[in-house]
Amino acid sequence: MIAHYLKIAFRNLVKYRTQSVISILGLAVGFVCFALATLWIHYEMTYDDSYDGADRMYILYRKDVLHNSGYSIFSSYPMSTLLKETFPEVEDVCAFNR
């Protein structure tokens, strides 16, 4: 039965060559786009795995009306030292500013 299905499929591929080539190329391009998108998303989700304690790293956001998203990740040095002194569970801090 499977041999019959394969024979019919091959005959249809030969009979409709142009449509078959376009369909196969479209499917191949779709798979490539999916694979590249998956790799990119994986890279974006695991950018800090190379650091020790990456599962305990956090980014502090603050509201900012000047940015398009409404949030800013930039912080001042005094705020980072205040976090370190106020919260004993904070092991280390880093201020990020332009």
C-alpha positions, 0 to 999 in steps of 0.5 A: 500500500505504501508503494502505491502511495509513493508511486502516486506521489512521484507521478504527481510531482512529475506531472506538476513540476513547476508547482512542485518546485515552488512548493518544495522551495517554499517549504525549505525557506520556511524551515530555514526561517523557523530554524534561524528564528529559533536560534535567535530566540534561544540566544536572546533568552540565554545571553547571560548563562556564561556567568556564575550565578546567572540564575540569580541575576536581575535587572532593575527597571525604573519608570521613565517617560522619555524612553519609548518603552516607558522604562529605563534600565540605567541606574545611578551609582548612589542607587546601587550602593543604597541597594547593597546597603539596604538589602542584605540578600543583595550579594553584589551590584553594578550601576549601568549608565551612559 
